[in-house]
């Protein structure tokens, strides 16, 4: 059995970040994905990714960055694709 997935939306809390966070939570809920979804706003972490926020990380791997926000179908693809163990 796989461990619970960790999905992080990293950004300062701008409208883009909040929208991405909302879409990710909706996808996880609608698709019944076993995951913890966190919105990381700590400045120290956000600055590591600046100016490419918001950043979407799945189990520590960056799968999306930037203000072009993926739709819910693309988010589902990004968070469910196979990753190296």
N, C-alpha and C positions, 0 to 999 in steps of 0.2 A: 504494500500500500504506500502510495506516495505521500510525502509530507505536505502539509498545508502550504499553498503558494503565498508568497509575499509580493504584493503589488504596491509600488510607491509612485506617487505623483509628486515631483519635486519642483517647487516654485514658490515665489514670494507671496502668493495669494492674490495675484492679479486676476482679472476676468477670464483670461485664457486658462490659467491654472485651475480656477474653480470649475470652469466648464469641463475640462478634461477629467478632473476628479469626479464630477457628477456623472459623466458618461461612463467612466470605468466602473463606478459603483452600480450603475444601472445594468451594464453588461453582466457583471458578476451575479447580480440578483436575478436577472431574467434568464440567464443560462444555467443557473445553479452551480456555479464554479466555486470550489472550496478554496477560498482565498481570504487573506486579510488585506484590506485596502487602506493605505495611509496617505495623508497629505502632509508632506514634509516641508515645513516652512522655516526651519532654523537657518538663519543667515549664513552660518559657517558652511552648511551643506549646499545651500542654494548657490553660493558664490563659486563653488567648484564647477558648476554647470553654466554659469552666466557667460555669454548672453543667449544661450540656447534653451532657455526655459520656455514652457514647462518641459520637464523630462519625465518619461514613463519608464520605470524600471520593473522588471519581473525577475524575482529571485536574484537580485543583484546585477542583472544584465540590462543595459540601456537598450530599449527596443524602439523608442521614439524620442525625438527632441525637436523643439521649435514651435512657433506659434501657428503653423498650419496644423490644425487639429484633425485627427482621423475621425471618421464617422464610427458608429457603434459596431458595424460589421467588421471594419478594419481593426478596431480595438480587440474584438473577439479573436481575430486571426493572430494578432500580435501576442496576446497573453496565453493562447493555447498551443502555439507551435512548439514543436520538440526542441529541446535545448540539450547541449552536451551535459552529461552527468558530472 
